[in-house]
């Protein structure tokens, strides 16, 4: 079994905090290599991410990696966050471009993730292990697969150590993407991002936004199950566990689970593999 990692989002309400706190003991039992915490678009959760990272590290004893985004962050703000994270003992960062929130007219001081990676390296040297994002099914704003790969290489060349993919449900697509990246000279580990399924309409909404493809057969099967929550959970866990087995057998360097701050869907997959 390769290393696993979990992604959380920073809770903003008491209810969200309680949900995450109840999920953590169950997920910690799987001994993740690290966990990460997302960064709100345009700084909407700017204060919540460091607070969540601190709690994950100090209360739960997890190696917690903050996400940093280009959106809405000035050089000084990001420099301040880097200093804060260093003082907390963080050794890992996930550096992303992020999405420009509706109503925001301009980006922050950095337009691309490669610029952000370059800045982190210039400010902190080799202190942080930097992960970036990549897209086996092509970034939704990319013109074509080759230009998307070139952008990915730019992030690695800027100093990133590895990458985490957008989620997908086609293992062959991941392996083809890795082969194409290697052919372009990208040697960094490419860790597949895994999205367990618990709510089909939510998954469809996420996928429409991020460009991840739900295979037709999978969508049809999930639609056929209607509102049968238990059948959806069982079927989805079987499907995602099978995907993970194929990825592990093919040599994936790890598995990064998008937990949405809930333990049950991710646990159901991990218990199967």
C-alpha positions in Angstrom: 0.0 0.0 0.0 1.5 3.4 -1.0 1.3 6.4 1.3 -2.1 8.0 1.7 -3.1 11.6 2.4 -6.3 13.4 3.2 -7.6 16.8 2.1 -9.8 18.9 4.4 -11.4 22.4 4.1 -11.2 24.9 6.9 -14.5 24.9 8.9 -16.1 28.3 9.4 -19.0 27.4 11.6 -19.4 25.5 14.8 -21.4 22.8 12.9 -18.6 22.4 10.4 -16.0 22.2 13.1 -17.9 19.5 14.9 -18.2 17.5 11.6 -14.4 17.7 11.0 -13.6 16.9 14.7 -15.8 13.8 14.5 -14.2 12.6 11.3 -10.6 13.0 12.4 -10.2 10.1 14.8 -11.6 7.6 12.2 -9.4 8.9 9.4 -6.3 9.2 11.7 -6.5 5.4 12.2 -5.4 5.0 8.6 -2.1 6.6 9.4 -1.9 9.2 6.7 1.5 10.5 5.6 0.1 14.0 5.8 -3.1 15.9 5.6 -3.8 19.2 3.7 -6.2 22.1 4.3 -7.6 24.2 1.4 -7.4 27.9 1.0 -10.6 29.9 0.4 -11.0 31.7 -2.9 -9.9 35.3 -2.7 -8.9 34.8 0.9 -12.5 34.1 2.1 -11.1 31.6 4.5 -7.7 33.3 4.9 -7.9 33.3 8.7 -9.4 29.9 8.9 -6.7 27.9 7.1 -3.8 28.8 9.5 -6.1 28.2 12.5 -7.1 24.8 11.1 -3.5 23.8 10.3 -2.5 24.7 13.8 -5.2 22.6 15.3 -4.5 19.6 13.0 -0.9 19.8 14.0 -1.0 20.6 17.7 -4.3 18.9 18.9 -4.4 16.0 16.5 -0.6 15.4 15.9 -1.0 15.3 12.1 1.6 16.5 9.6 -0.7 19.2 8.1 0.1 21.0 4.9 -1.6 24.3 4.1 -2.8 25.2 0.6 -1.6 28.6 -0.7 -3.4 30.2 -3.6 -2.5 33.1 -5.9 -6.0 34.6 -5.7 -6.4 37.7 -3.7 -3.0 37.4 -2.0 -0.3 40.0 -2.1 3.4 39.2 -1.8 3.4 40.6 1.7 0.4 38.5 2.8 1.8 35.3 1.3 5.2 36.1 2.9 3.5 36.5 6.2 1.7 33.2 5.8 4.9 31.4 4.9 6.5 32.8 8.0 3.5 31.7 10.1 3.6 28.2 8.7 7.4 27.8 9.2 6.9 28.9 12.8 4.2 26.2 13.3 6.7 23.6 12.0 5.1 23.0 8.6 7.4 21.4 6.0 4.9 20.9 3.2 2.8 23.2 1.1 0.2 22.8 -1.7 0.6 25.7 -4.1 -2.3 26.5 -6.4 -3.4 29.2 -8.8 -7.0 29.0 -7.4 -10.1 30.3 -9.0 -11.0 34.0 -9.2 -14.1 34.4 -7.1 -17.2 36.1 -8.6 -17.2 39.8 -8.0 -13.4 40.0 -7.9 -12.0 42.1 -10.7 -8.3 41.2 -10.5 -5.9 38.5 -9.4 -3.5 38.8 -6.5 0.2 39.6 -7.1 0.7 36.2 -8.7 -1.2 35.2 -11.9 0.0 31.6 -12.2 0.9 28.8 -9.8 4.4 28.7 -11.3 4.9 32.3 -10.1 3.8 31.3 -6.6 6.1 28.3 -6.5 9.0 30.5 -7.6 8.2 33.0 -4.9 8.0 30.3 -2.2 11.4 29.0 -3.3 12.9 32.5 -3.3 11.6 33.2 0.2 12.2 29.9 1.9 14.7 28.0 -0.1 14.2 24.2 0.2 12.4 24.4 3.5 9.0 23.4 2.1 8.1 20.3 0.1 5.8 21.8 -2.5 2.9 20.0 -4.2 1.1 21.5 -7.2 -2.0 20.5 -9.1 -2.3 18.7 -12.4 -5.2 17.5 -14.6 -5.3 14.1 -16.3 -8.4 15.1 -18.1 -7.1 18.6 -19.0 -7.7 21.8 -17.0 -11.2 23.2 -18.0 -9.6 26.5 -19.1 -6.9 24.9 -21.1 -6.9 25.1 -24.9 -5.6 21.6 -25.4 -3.8 18.7 -23.6 -0.3 19.7 -24.7 -0.5 23.3 -23.5 -1.9 22.0 -20.2 1.1 19.7 -19.8 3.5 22.6 -20.7 1.9 24.6 -17.9 2.3 21.7 -15.5 6.0 21.4 -16.4 6.4 25.1 -15.8 5.3 24.5 -12.2 7.7 21.7 -11.7 10.6 23.7 -13.3 9.8 26.5 -10.9 10.6 24.3 -8.0 7.7 22.0 -7.1 8.5 18.6 -5.7 5.4 16.7 -6.8 1.8 17.0 -8.0 -1.6 15.9 -7.0 -4.2 15.3 -9.7 -7.7 16.5 -10.1 -10.0 13.5 -9.3 -11.0 11.1 -12.0 -12.7 7.7 -12.4 -10.7 6.4 -15.4 -7.4 4.7 -14.3 -6.2 4.4 -17.9 -6.5 8.2 -18.4 -4.2 8.7 -15.3 -1.6 6.3 -16.7 -1.7 7.9 -20.1 -1.3 11.3 -18.5 1.7 10.1 -16.5 3.3 8.7 -19.6 2.8 12.0 -21.5 4.3 13.9 -18.5 7.3 11.7 -18.5 7.8 12.1 -22.2 7.9 15.9 -21.7 10.6 15.5 -19.1 8.5 15.7 -15.9 10.0 13.2 -13.4 8.3 14.4 -10.2 5.8 12.0 -8.5 2.2 12.4 -9.7 -0.2 11.4 -7.0 -3.8 10.6 -8.0 -6.5 12.6 -6.3 -9.4 10.3 -5.2 -12.9 11.6 -4.7 -15.1 9.1 -2.8 -18.8 9.3 -3.9 -21.6 9.8 -1.4 -23.9 12.3 -3.2 -24.3 12.0 -6.9 -25.9 15.5 -7.5 -23.0 17.1 -5.5 -20.4 15.1 -7.5 -22.1 16.2 -10.8 -22.0 19.8 -9.7 -18.3 19.6 -8.7 -17.4 17.8 -11.9 -19.2 20.5 -14.0 -17.0 23.1 -12.3 -13.7 21.4 -12.5 -13.9 19.5 -15.7 -13.6 16.0 -14.2 -15.4 13.4 -16.3 -18.0 11.1 -14.8 -17.9 8.1 -17.1 -21.3 7.5 -18.7 -21.7 4.0 -17.3 -21.0 5.3 -13.8 -23.5 8.2 -14.1 -26.2 5.9 -15.4 -25.7 3.4 -12.6 -25.8 6.1 -10.0 -28.8 7.7 -11.5 -30.6 4.3 -11.5 -30.1 4.0 -7.8 -32.1 7.2 -7.2 -32.5 8.1 -3.6 -31.3 4.7 -2.2 -28.5 6.2 -0.1 -27.2 2.9 1.2 -27.0 1.3 -2.2 -25.2 4.4 -3.6 -22.7 4.2 -0.7 -22.0 0.6 -1.2 -21.8 0.7 -5.0 -19.7 3.9 -5.0 -17.2 2.5 -2.4 -16.8 -0.6 -4.5 -16.1 1.4 -7.7 -13.7 3.8 -6.1 -11.9 1.0 -4.3 -11.5 -0.8 -7.6 -10.0 2.4 -9.1 -7.5 2.6 -6.2 -6.5 -1.0 -6.7 -5.8 -0.4 -10.3 -3.8 2.7 -9.5 -1.7 0.9 -6.8 -1.1 -2.0 -9.1 0.1 0.4 -11.8 2.6 2.0 -9.5 0.9 5.2 -8.3 3.2 6.9 -5.7 0.3 7.5 -3.3 -3.4 8.2 -3.0 -4.7 11.7 -2.0 -8.3 11.6 -0.8 -10.7 14.5 -1.1 -12.6 13.9 2.1 -15.0 16.9 2.2 -14.4 16.7 6.0 -16.3 13.4 6.3 -14.9 10.1 7.4 -17.4 7.5 6.1 -17.0 7.7 2.3 -13.2 7.7 2.5 -13.1 5.0 5.2 -15.4 2.8 3.2 -13.0 2.9 0.3 -9.9 2.3 2.4 -11.4 -0.6 4.3 -12.0 -2.3 1.0 -8.3 -2.0 -0.1 
